[in-house]
Amino acid sequence: MTLRPARGDHLLEDGDSAGRTSVMSLVPAPLNTGRLGPEALLREIHTNLLECKVCFEKFSGQQRERRPRNMPCGHVLCLECLTLLSHPHLHKLECPFCRQLCSVSDTSDCLPLFDLSELLVRGSPRPAVPHRVSAGTGRAGGLEYGALQLHSAFGGWGNLVNPTGLAVFGSSGAVAVVHDSDRRVAVFSPQGRRLHKFGQRGHAPAEICHPLDVAVAPSGHVIIADAGDSSVKVFTSRGRSVVTIRDSFKLPWGVEVDGCGHILVTDAQAGTLSEVVVDYARSLTVLNRLVSTDLQCPRSVAYCRVTGNVAVVEHIGGLAERGTGSDCAQVTIFNSELTLLMKIDSFGLTLVSPVRLCISAVAFDREGHVIVADVGQGMIWSLGKPQNHPVLTPLVSHGLVRPVGLVATAQNMLIVLDSGDHSVKLYMANSDLSITKQ
């Protein structure tokens, strides 16, 4: 991409005393709205509001690199230009219009321009998924039945550093997040206040080297997949080491706990799904068995509280494709007996939808719908129930940068871990916003 001065504007370059050139200064043209007809006004909006004034490309919600991003000074750039103009290590940039210095983490999606571009370019606003009510219950259905709205968010750079996994304590609603800080596990209240942290960096049983995922057992024990020393570690909710399972994993990636407290572990390098049974009271491993041995780079794993089904995200491209956005992923579903039920692959989904998913995480909502995070487009989708033909339903279509973790609660709340801006984001359907947490 070539950076160019705005049409009819001046390109100013100022050299400092060391002979370096600062970021170019561009002067955006003012919006001309004086006595314009409807068609001319639309052209002005498209030209002056709906295109990035650095690369002159149209803003778009469907192309991640073209998302409009707000800077603290009020100016707007597309995500690609924002990335190219920022310092690769310091993650700082100088606004090309007013030269105010800011941090990349201080930028955010410009939702008004996002919605305006969708309205004008597509000809109509994004369709909302109708909210339905389960027959005979009088309560709202699963997440599939309503487009989700951001309820709250917490974390941010400093509080969370490159987070990789999250889980929820079922009794209290507290959120546990694993990340790359001096204490690898951070526990937050449902309102986002940090309660405590534990897991000093290291290879000892009571330490955590490189956590990739976290799960919480019904007993409140915290389970960590530690790729740094190829182990699965179990802690109390306050961080006391209970048991460490070694020697049976190569690259443990995803962890989940079923309704009986049994631990499900995916091994991305070995291509396996394991079931581990721990006697938490006696700090003993009772069972460690392989459930599946022919998976392709399995990562995220989820358990359905309604049906007992288990979902695993496989990345067909393998470890070499991680983070490229070109992964060919599939969701493999096992039944409650942990025997193979079905596979939902990204190629098959393209037959019913033009969207190509890059799946980073999976979850089940309270009615058993399969929910996936799309890290390539920064979206959350529902694939419907496993027994039905998969249908893509968008649940969250903006406000996310790089979703890598998902939890769907019994209260119909979707909790998303966004590693792009180091935050935890809570979404609910409009009709659920007033429901008191049980």
RODO-51845 format. One record per residue (C-alpha): residue number from 1; residue in one letter; chain; z, y, x. Coordinates in steps of 0.2 Angstrom, whole numbers, plus 5000, padded with zeros to 4 digits. Layout:
   n res chain   up north east
 NUM   A     A    Z     Y    X
...
This chain:
   n res chain   up north east
   1   M     A 5000  5000 5000
   2   T     A 4995  5017 5007
   3   L     A 5007  5032 5003
   4   R     A 4997  5047 4998
   5   P     A 5001  5065 4993
   6   A     A 5001  5069 4975
   7   R     A 4984  5075 4967
   8   G     A 4982  5094 4971
   9   D     A 4999  5095 4980
  10   H     A 5003  5098 4999
  11   L     A 5009  5085 5011
  12   L     A 5022  5093 5022
  13   E     A 5028  5084 5038
  14   D     A 5043  5091 5048
  15   G     A 5046  5084 5066
  16   D     A 5064  5084 5072
  17   S     A 5069  5088 5090
  18   A     A 5066  5070 5095
  19   G     A 5048  5071 5090
  20   R     A 5051  5060 5075
  21   T     A 5043  5063 5058
  22   S     A 5054  5064 5042
  23   V     A 5049  5056 5026
  24   M     A 5035  5066 5018
  25   S     A 5038  5079 5005
  26   L     A 5028  5078 4989
  27   V     A 5028  5091 4975
  28   P     A 5025  5083 4958
  29   A     A 5014  5092 4946
  30   P     A 5023  5100 4931
  31   L     A 5019  5092 4914
  32   N     A 5007  5103 4905
  33   T     A 5012  5102 4886
  34   G     A 5005  5119 4880
  35   R     A 4994  5117 4865
  36   L     A 4988  5100 4868
  37   G     A 4981  5088 4855
  38   P     A 4988  5071 4853
  39   E     A 4975  5062 4865
  40   A     A 4977  5076 4878
  41   L     A 4996  5075 4877
  42   L     A 4995  5056 4879
  43   R     A 4984  5058 4895
  44   E     A 4997  5070 4902
  45   I     A 5011  5058 4898
  46   H     A 5001  5044 4907
  47   T     A 4997  5054 4922
  48   N     A 5013  5064 4925
  49   L     A 5027  5053 4918
  50   L     A 5021  5035 4918
  51   E     A 5014  5033 4936
  52   C     A 5023  5034 4953
  53   K     A 5019  5050 4962
  54   V     A 5020  5041 4979
  55   C     A 5007  5027 4976
  56   F     A 5000  5033 4959
  57   E     A 5002  5016 4952
  58   K     A 5007  5014 4934
  59   F     A 5025  5010 4930
  60   S     A 5026  4993 4922
  61   G     A 5041  4982 4916
  62   Q     A 5030  4966 4918
  63   Q     A 5027  4969 4937
  64   R     A 5044  4969 4946
  65   E     A 5037  4980 4960
  66   R     A 5031  4993 4948
  67   R     A 5048  4995 4939
  68   P     A 5053  5014 4938
  69   R     A 5069  5017 4948
  70   N     A 5080  5032 4946
  71   M     A 5086  5040 4961
  72   P     A 5103  5050 4961
  73   C     A 5094  5066 4963
  74   G     A 5084  5063 4946
  75   H     A 5067  5059 4954
  76   V     A 5059  5042 4949
  77   L     A 5049  5030 4961
  78   C     A 5042  5013 4958
  79   L     A 5053  4999 4966
  80   E     A 5039  4995 4979
  81   C     A 5039  5013 4985
  82   L     A 5058  5013 4985
  83   T     A 5059  4998 4996
  84   L     A 5045  5004 5008
  85   L     A 5053  5021 5010
  86   S     A 5071  5014 5013
  87   H     A 5078  5010 5030
  88   P     A 5077  4991 5032
  89   H     A 5094  4989 5039
  90   L     A 5104  5004 5033
  91   H     A 5096  5003 5015
  92   K     A 5096  5022 5015
  93   L     A 5081  5033 5010
  94   E     A 5076  5051 5009
  95   C     A 5069  5057 4992
  96   P     A 5051  5061 4995
  97   F     A 5052  5076 4983
  98   C     A 5068  5085 4987
  99   R     A 5074  5076 5003
 100   Q     A 5091  5071 4997
 101   L     A 5098  5056 5006
 102   C     A 5104  5042 4995
 103   S     A 5108  5023 4996
 104   V     A 5097  5010 4988
 105   S     A 5112  5003 4979
 106   D     A 5114  5020 4970
 107   T     A 5097  5018 4962
 108   S     A 5094  5010 4945
 109   D     A 5081  5006 4932
 110   C     A 5074  5021 4923
 111   L     A 5076  5014 4906
 112   P     A 5068  5028 4896
 113   L     A 5052  5028 4906
 114   F     A 5052  5009 4905
 115   D     A 5053  5009 4886
 116   L     A 5040  5023 4885
 117   S     A 5028  5014 4896
 118   E     A 5030  4998 4886
 119   L     A 5027  5008 4870
 120   L     A 5012  5017 4876
 121   V     A 5003  5004 4887
 122   R     A 5006  4989 4875
 123   G     A 5004  4999 4859
 124   S     A 5020  4994 4852
 125   P     A 5038  4992 4858
 126   R     A 5044  4975 4865
 127   P     A 5047  4963 4850
 128   A     A 5065  4960 4846
 129   V     A 5070  4942 4843
 130   P     A 5077  4941 4825
 131   H     A 5096  4937 4824
 132   R     A 5099  4922 4813
 133   V     A 5115  4915 4806
 134   S     A 5119  4896 4807
 135   A     A 5119  4889 4790
 136   G     A 5136  4885 4782
 137   T     A 5146  4893 4796
 138   G     A 5145  4911 4793
 139   R     A 5145  4914 4812
 140   A     A 5131  4920 4823
 141   G     A 5120  4907 4831
 142   G     A 5116  4904 4850
 143   L     A 5109  4917 4862
 144   E     A 5091  4913 4857
 145   Y     A 5094  4921 4840
 146   G     A 5096  4939 4846
 147   A     A 5089  4950 4860
 148   L     A 5104  4954 4871
 149   Q     A 5111  4972 4876
 150   L     A 5121  4976 4891
 151   H     A 5139  4976 4886
 152   S     A 5147  4980 4903
 153   A     A 5145  4978 4922
 154   F     A 5156  4978 4937
 155   G     A 5156  4974 4956
 156   G     A 5144  4984 4966
 157   W     A 5142  4985 4985
 158   G     A 5158  4983 4994
 159   N     A 5167  4974 4979
 160   L     A 5154  4961 4981
 161   V     A 5143  4957 4996
 162   N     A 5127  4946 4993
 163   P     A 5135  4936 4979
 164   T     A 5128  4919 4976
 165   G     A 5137  4910 4962
 166   L     A 5149  4914 4948
 167   A     A 5160  4904 4935
 168   V     A 5172  4908 4921
 169   F     A 5190  4903 4918
 170   G     A 5189  4896 4900
 171   S     A 5207  4900 4895
 172   S     A 5207  4918 4901
 173   G     A 5189  4924 4903
 174   A     A 5192  4929 4921
 175   V     A 5176  4928 4932
 176   A     A 5176  4920 4949
 177   V     A 5162  4925 4961
 178   V     A 5158  4918 4978
 179   H     A 5150  4931 4991
 180   D     A 5149  4935 5009
 181   S     A 5165  4945 5012
 182   D     A 5180  4942 5023
 183   R     A 5188  4933 5008
 184   R     A 5174  4922 5000
 185   V     A 5181  4921 4982
 186   A     A 5184  4936 4971
 187   V     A 5192  4934 4954
 188   F     A 5190  4948 4941
 189   S     A 5197  4951 4924
 190   P     A 5185  4951 4909
 191   Q     A 5185  4970 4910
 192   G     A 5180  4969 4929
 193   R     A 5196  4973 4938
 194   R     A 5198  4963 4953
 195   L     A 5214  4952 4951
 196   H     A 5214  4943 4968
 197   K     A 5203  4935 4982
 198   F     A 5205  4920 4994
 199   G     A 5195  4909 5005
 200   Q     A 5195  4916 5023
 201   R     A 5179  4914 5033
 202   G     A 5180  4898 5043
 203   H     A 5177  4879 5044
 204   A     A 5195  4873 5041
 205   P     A 5199  4864 5024
 206   A     A 5208  4880 5017
 207   E     A 5193  4891 5023
 208   I     A 5176  4894 5017
 209   C     A 5161  4896 5028
 210   H     A 5145  4899 5018
 211   P     A 5148  4897 4999
 212   L     A 5133  4894 4988
 213   D     A 5140  4891 4971
 214   V     A 5157  4890 4962
 215   A     A 5164  4881 4946
 216   V     A 5180  4881 4937
 217   A     A 5188  4865 4930
 218   P     A 5197  4864 4913
 219   S     A 5213  4863 4923
 220   G     A 5209  4880 4932
 221   H     A 5205  4873 4949
 222   V     A 5191  4882 4958
 223   I     A 5177  4871 4966
 224   I     A 5166  4878 4980
 225   A     A 5149  4871 4987
 226   D     A 5151  4876 5005
 227   A     A 5134  4874 5014
 228   G     A 5141  4880 5030
 229   D     A 5150  4864 5033
 230   S     A 5141  4853 5021
 231   S     A 5157  4850 5010
 232   V     A 5163  4853 4992
 233   K     A 5181  4861 4992
 234   V     A 5193  4862 4978
 235   F     A 5207  4875 4977
 236   T     A 5220  4880 4965
 237   S     A 5216  4896 4955
 238   R     A 5226  4906 4968
 239   G     A 5217  4899 4983
 240   R     A 5228  4885 4989
 241   S     A 5217  4870 4996
 242   V     A 5218  4854 4986
 243   V     A 5205  4843 4993
 244   T     A 5189  4844 5003
 245   I     A 5175  4831 5001
 246   R     A 5165  4829 5017
 247   D     A 5152  4817 5025
 248   S     A 5143  4813 5009
 249   F     A 5133  4829 5007
 250   K     A 5119  4837 5018
 251   L     A 5117  4854 5009
 252   P     A 5128  4855 4994
 253   W     A 5120  4869 4983
 254   G     A 5125  4869 4965
 255   V     A 5142  4864 4957
 256   E     A 5147  4862 4939
 257   V     A 5162  4854 4930
 258   D     A 5159  4843 4914
 259   G     A 5171  4842 4899
 260   C     A 5182  4829 4908
 261   G     A 5184  4839 4924
 262   H     A 5172  4828 4933
 263   I     A 5162  4838 4947
 264   L     A 5143  4838 4947
 265   V     A 5135  4843 4964
 266   T     A 5117  4845 4968
 267   D     A 5112  4843 4987
 268   A     A 5096  4853 4990
 269   Q     A 5092  4844 5007
 270   A     A 5096  4826 5001
 271   G     A 5088  4829 4984
 272   T     A 5102  4821 4975
 273   L     A 5114  4824 4960
 274   S     A 5132  4817 4962
 275   E     A 5147  4815 4951
 276   V     A 5164  4817 4959
 277   V     A 5180  4813 4951
 278   V     A 5196  4821 4958
 279   D     A 5214  4818 4954
 280   Y     A 5219  4836 4955
 281   A     A 5238  4832 4954
 282   R     A 5238  4820 4969
 283   S     A 5224  4829 4979
 284   L     A 5213  4813 4980
 285   T     A 5195  4809 4977
 286   V     A 5194  4795 4965
 287   L     A 5175  4793 4963
 288   N     A 5160  4800 4972
 289   R     A 5144  4792 4965
 290   L     A 5125  4797 4966
 291   V     A 5118  4800 4949
 292   S     A 5100  4804 4954
 293   T     A 5092  4802 4971
 294   D     A 5074  4808 4968
 295   L     A 5076  4826 4965
 296   Q     A 5066  4839 4974
 297   C     A 5077  4853 4982
 298   P     A 5089  4854 4967
 299   R     A 5100  4869 4966
 300   S     A 5108  4876 4950
 301   V     A 5116  4864 4939
 302   A     A 5124  4867 4921
 303   Y     A 5133  4857 4908
 304   C     A 5132  4858 4890
 305   R     A 5148  4858 4880
 306   V     A 5140  4854 4864
 307   T     A 5129  4839 4868
 308   G     A 5135  4834 4886
 309   N     A 5118  4836 4893
 310   V     A 5116  4842 4911
 311   A     A 5102  4853 4917
 312   V     A 5096  4854 4936
 313   V     A 5084  4867 4943
 314   E     A 5072  4859 4955
 315   H     A 5062  4869 4967
 316   I     A 5046  4859 4971
 317   G     A 5041  4870 4986
 318   G     A 5057  4865 4995
 319   L     A 5069  4875 5006
 320   A     A 5054  4883 5015
 321   E     A 5049  4893 4999
 322   R     A 5066  4900 4996
 323   G     A 5066  4919 4992
 324   T     A 5047  4920 4992
 325   G     A 5045  4921 4973
 326   S     A 5031  4908 4974
 327   D     A 5043  4893 4970
 328   C     A 5036  4880 4958
 329   A     A 5052  4876 4948
 330   Q     A 5056  4864 4935
 331   V     A 5072  4861 4924
 332   T     A 5077  4842 4923
 333   I     A 5088  4837 4909
 334   F     A 5100  4822 4909
 335   N     A 5109  4816 4894
 336   S     A 5128  4814 4892
 337   E     A 5127  4797 4901
 338   L     A 5118  4806 4915
 339   T     A 5102  4797 4913
 340   L     A 5085  4806 4914
 341   L     A 5081  4814 4897
 342   M     A 5066  4826 4901
 343   K     A 5058  4838 4913
 344   I     A 5052  4856 4909
 345   D     A 5041  4862 4923
 346   S     A 5034  4880 4926
 347   F     A 5016  4874 4925
 348   G     A 5019  4866 4908
 349   L     A 5027  4882 4902
 350   T     A 5011  4892 4907
 351   L     A 5001  4882 4894
 352   V     A 5011  4890 4880
 353   S     A 5014  4907 4889
 354   P     A 5005  4917 4902
 355   V     A 5022  4921 4911
 356   R     A 5025  4911 4927
 357   L     A 5044  4908 4929
 358   C     A 5053  4908 4946
 359   I     A 5069  4900 4940
 360   S     A 5085  4903 4950
 361   A     A 5099  4898 4938
 362   V     A 5101  4888 4922
 363   A     A 5114  4888 4908
 364   F     A 5117  4881 4890
 365   D     A 5122  4893 4876
 366   R     A 5135  4887 4863
 367   E     A 5121  4879 4852
 368   G     A 5113  4869 4866
 369   H     A 5098  4880 4870
 370   V     A 5093  4880 4888
 371   I     A 5094  4898 4896
 372   V     A 5086  4902 4913
 373   A     A 5086  4916 4925
 374   D     A 5069  4922 4931
 375   V     A 5072  4929 4949
 376   G     A 5054  4934 4951
 377   Q     A 5053  4946 4936
 378   G     A 5071  4950 4934
 379   M     A 5073  4942 4917
 380   I     A 5083  4930 4907
 381   W     A 5074  4918 4895
 382   S     A 5078  4905 4882
 383   L     A 5068  4889 4883
 384   G     A 5075  4882 4866
 385   K     A 5084  4865 4863
 386   P     A 5079  4851 4875
 387   Q     A 5073  4840 4860
 388   N     A 5061  4853 4854
 389   H     A 5045  4858 4862
 390   P     A 5049  4873 4875
 391   V     A 5046  4890 4868
 392   L     A 5049  4905 4879
 393   T     A 5060  4918 4871
 394   P     A 5065  4934 4881
 395   L     A 5084  4938 4880
 396   V     A 5085  4951 4894
 397   S     A 5069  4960 4900
 398   H     A 5076  4975 4910
 399   G     A 5091  4981 4919
 400   L     A 5091  4966 4931
 401   V     A 5085  4966 4949
 402   R     A 5088  4948 4956
 403   P     A 5098  4937 4944
 404   V     A 5105  4922 4953
 405   G     A 5119  4915 4942
 406   L     A 5122  4912 4923
 407   V     A 5136  4908 4912
 408   A     A 5135  4907 4893
 409   T     A 5152  4908 4885
 410   A     A 5158  4901 4868
 411   Q     A 5159  4919 4862
 412   N     A 5140  4921 4863
 413   M     A 5141  4932 4879
 414   L     A 5129  4929 4893
 415   I     A 5137  4933 4910
 416   V     A 5123  4936 4924
 417   L     A 5126  4938 4943
 418   D     A 5114  4950 4950
 419   S     A 5113  4949 4969
 420   G     A 5100  4963 4969
 421   D     A 5113  4976 4966
 422   H     A 5129  4965 4970
 423   S     A 5135  4965 4952
 424   V     A 5141  4955 4937
 425   K     A 5133  4960 4921
 426   L     A 5139  4955 4903
 427   Y     A 5126  4954 4889
 428   M     A 5129  4952 4870
 429   A     A 5118  4952 4855
 430   N     A 5119  4968 4844
 431   S     A 5128  4959 4830
 432   D     A 5141  4951 4842
 433   L     A 5146  4967 4850
 434   S     A 5160  4969 4838
 435   I     A 5166  4951 4838
 436   T     A 5184  4950 4846
 437   K     A 5185  4938 4860
 438   Q     A 5194  4923 4855
